[in-house]
Amino acid sequence: MQTLKNDWLTDNIISFWEEYLEHEFLTRYKSSNIILLRPSMSFMILQTPDPRTLREALPDFSRATHVFLPINDCRNVSQAEGGTHWSLLLISVVDRIAFHYDSLYQGNVWEADVVTRKFGYLLNMPIRFMHLNDSPQQDGGSDCGVFVCMNMRHLLMKRLLMASAHEKVSMSLGGRKVDAHGSRKEMAKIIEGFRKEGERRRSYVIMLGTIVAPRTNADLGFTEPVPVQWARSRGVLPELTERSF
């Protein structure tokens, strides 16, 4: 969370953002075959001489139409959270084109080009690399990760998921503005919301057939956990489903 205030975004923040987009948006489009690859997986593809050896560790790309990959310029495989710059690679598998969005002009061109070629090896098809010079540019020195997250959401929601199956979609972000400060605040608010939701869900702890429900225990005069079966048999605890949590 601290890095969201004014620092360089870590792998974990970008991974969370991808999970958020998947959970809140992609799940609504059951027919979509869009993959948001985690930074660690993108880094593995970049650093592995033969990416085909990674197939078991990677998602199944056989039906994918588009793949988003956060690109990092770290060259040291032993350094956790390494690198100094993020950019975004969007591979259109159906068009065999990789679009590169870099908020520092050509900061990660080499890395993105290498990942594109290696991804082509994975899919056994040639993929053309296209660096988009009109990508929104950052002013702050540590805003690259924010641009990756905001551009990813925009491309996913406004370009890919909103388009019909046979509609031609422009992948250029020319003229688009990214409010880095406002975006950091928005991301922090979203993460805080999920944190509070997690705390609410943890008010019920299920373990080995026993539920700790503070309100229910107090109402019944118990200070110890109430067995699930006992509580349900007396109508004081509803049936719990996945939706309840």
C-alpha positions in Angstrom: 0.0 0.0 0.0 2.8 2.4 0.8 4.2 2.2 -2.7 0.8 3.5 -4.0 1.3 6.9 -2.4 4.2 8.1 -4.6 6.6 5.2 -5.2 7.4 2.6 -7.9 4.7 -0.1 -8.0 5.8 -3.6 -7.0 4.9 -6.9 -8.7 2.3 -7.5 -5.9 0.4 -4.3 -6.6 0.2 -5.0 -10.3 -0.7 -8.6 -9.7 -3.5 -7.5 -7.4 -4.8 -5.1 -10.1 -4.9 -7.9 -12.6 -6.9 -10.1 -10.1 -9.2 -7.2 -9.5 -9.9 -6.8 -13.2 -10.5 -10.5 -13.6 -12.8 -10.7 -10.6 -14.8 -7.5 -11.2 -15.0 -7.4 -15.0 -13.8 -10.5 -16.9 -16.1 -12.8 -15.0 -19.0 -10.9 -16.5 -17.9 -11.9 -20.0 -18.1 -15.6 -19.9 -17.3 -15.9 -23.6 -14.1 -13.8 -23.5 -10.8 -15.6 -23.8 -8.5 -12.8 -22.5 -5.6 -13.6 -20.2 -4.0 -11.2 -17.8 -0.5 -12.7 -17.2 1.1 -11.9 -13.9 4.4 -10.0 -13.8 6.3 -13.1 -12.5 5.2 -15.1 -15.5 6.1 -12.4 -18.0 9.6 -12.2 -16.3 10.0 -16.0 -16.6 9.2 -15.9 -20.3 11.8 -13.1 -20.8 14.5 -14.9 -18.9 14.0 -18.5 -20.0 16.0 -19.4 -23.1 13.4 -21.9 -24.4 9.9 -20.7 -23.1 8.3 -23.9 -24.3 9.8 -25.5 -21.1 7.4 -23.2 -19.1 4.2 -24.6 -20.6 3.2 -26.5 -17.5 3.6 -23.4 -15.3 1.7 -21.0 -17.7 -2.0 -20.7 -18.5 -3.5 -22.6 -21.4 -3.2 -20.1 -24.3 -4.8 -22.5 -26.9 -8.1 -20.5 -26.9 -6.8 -17.1 -25.9 -7.6 -14.2 -28.2 -5.6 -11.6 -26.3 -2.9 -11.7 -23.6 -1.8 -8.8 -21.4 1.8 -8.9 -20.1 3.4 -6.4 -17.7 7.0 -6.0 -18.8 9.8 -5.2 -16.4 13.4 -4.3 -17.3 15.0 -6.3 -14.5 17.9 -8.5 -15.8 18.9 -10.1 -12.5 16.9 -13.3 -12.0 18.0 -13.5 -8.3 16.7 -10.0 -7.4 13.2 -9.9 -5.9 11.1 -6.9 -7.0 14.0 -5.8 -9.2 14.1 -3.5 -12.2 13.4 0.2 -12.6 10.7 0.4 -15.3 7.3 -1.1 -16.2 5.6 -1.1 -19.6 2.6 -3.0 -21.0 2.6 -5.6 -23.8 -0.8 -6.6 -25.3 -0.6 -9.6 -27.6 -3.5 -10.0 -30.0 -3.2 -13.7 -30.7 -6.0 -13.6 -33.3 -4.2 -10.9 -35.3 -0.7 -12.1 -34.5 0.4 -8.7 -33.4 1.9 -7.5 -30.1 1.2 -3.9 -29.1 3.7 -2.2 -26.8 2.7 0.7 -24.6 5.6 2.4 -22.9 5.2 5.6 -20.8 8.9 6.3 -21.1 9.0 6.3 -24.9 11.2 3.3 -25.7 12.3 2.3 -22.2 11.4 -1.4 -22.5 11.4 -1.9 -26.2 14.2 -4.6 -26.1 12.5 -6.5 -23.3 9.0 -6.4 -24.9 10.4 -7.4 -28.3 12.2 -10.4 -26.8 9.0 -11.5 -24.9 7.0 -11.2 -28.2 9.4 -13.5 -30.0 9.4 -16.0 -27.2 5.7 -15.9 -26.9 5.6 -16.7 -30.6 7.7 -19.8 -29.9 5.2 -20.8 -27.2 2.3 -20.6 -29.6 4.2 -21.9 -32.6 3.4 -18.9 -34.7 5.1 -15.6 -35.8 3.9 -12.5 -33.9 4.7 -9.1 -35.2 6.0 -6.6 -32.7 4.6 -3.0 -32.8 5.8 -0.3 -30.5 3.2 2.4 -30.2 5.0 5.8 -30.1 1.8 7.7 -29.2 1.4 6.0 -25.9 0.6 8.3 -22.9 3.8 9.5 -21.4 4.5 9.9 -17.7 5.8 13.0 -15.9 6.7 11.5 -12.6 9.7 9.3 -12.4 7.9 6.5 -10.6 4.6 6.4 -12.3 5.3 3.7 -14.9 3.4 1.0 -13.0 0.4 3.2 -12.6 0.3 3.8 -16.4 0.5 0.0 -16.9 -2.5 -0.6 -14.7 -4.6 2.3 -16.1 -3.8 1.5 -19.7 -4.6 -2.2 -19.1 -8.0 -1.4 -17.7 -8.8 1.0 -20.5 -7.8 -1.4 -23.2 -9.6 -4.3 -21.6 -12.9 -2.4 -20.9 -13.1 0.2 -23.6 -11.5 -1.6 -26.5 -11.7 -5.4 -26.2 -14.8 -6.2 -24.1 -16.9 -3.5 -25.6 -16.2 -4.6 -29.2 -18.4 -7.0 -31.2 -16.8 -10.2 -32.5 -16.0 -8.9 -36.0 -15.5 -5.2 -35.2 -12.2 -3.5 -36.1 -10.7 -1.9 -33.0 -8.0 0.7 -32.8 -5.4 -0.2 -30.2 -3.7 3.2 -30.2 -3.9 5.2 -27.0 -2.9 8.4 -28.8 -4.3 11.5 -27.1 -5.3 9.6 -23.9 -4.4 11.2 -20.6 -3.5 9.4 -17.4 -3.9 11.2 -14.1 -1.2 9.4 -12.2 -2.0 11.0 -8.8 -5.7 10.4 -9.1 -5.1 6.9 -10.3 -3.0 6.1 -7.3 -5.7 7.3 -5.0 -8.3 5.2 -6.8 -6.2 2.1 -6.6 -5.5 2.6 -2.9 -9.2 3.0 -2.3 -10.0 -0.2 -4.2 -7.4 -2.1 -2.2 -8.6 -0.7 1.1 -12.1 -1.7 0.1 -11.0 -5.3 -0.5 -9.1 -5.3 2.8 -12.1 -4.3 4.8 -14.2 -6.9 3.0 -11.6 -9.5 3.9 -11.9 -8.4 7.6 -15.6 -8.7 7.4 -15.5 -12.2 6.0 -12.9 -13.2 8.6 -15.5 -12.4 11.4 -16.6 -16.0 10.6 -13.8 -18.5 10.9 -14.6 -22.0 9.9 -12.2 -24.7 11.0 -12.7 -28.4 11.7 -16.5 -28.1 11.8 -16.5 -25.2 14.3 -17.5 -21.6 13.5 -16.4 -18.6 15.5 -19.3 -16.1 15.2 -18.8 -13.4 17.8 -22.3 -11.9 17.5 -24.0 -15.3 17.6 -21.9 -16.5 20.6 -22.7 -13.3 22.6 -26.4 -13.6 21.8 -26.4 -17.2 23.1 -24.3 -16.5 26.2 -21.3 -18.5 25.0 -17.7 -17.4 25.2 -16.4 -20.4 23.3 -17.0 -21.3 19.6 -20.4 -22.7 18.7 -20.4 -26.0 16.8 -21.8 -25.4 13.3 -24.2 -28.3 13.4 -25.6 -27.3 16.9 -26.2 -23.7 15.8 -27.9 -24.7 12.6 -30.1 -27.3 14.3 -31.5 -24.5 16.5 -32.0 -22.1 13.7 -29.5 -19.5 15.0 -27.1 -19.9 12.0 -28.2 -19.9 8.4 -26.9 -22.4 5.9 -23.5 -21.0 4.7 -22.8 -21.1 1.0 -19.9 -19.8 -1.1 -22.1 -16.7 -1.8 -22.3 -16.0 1.9 -18.6 -15.2 1.9 
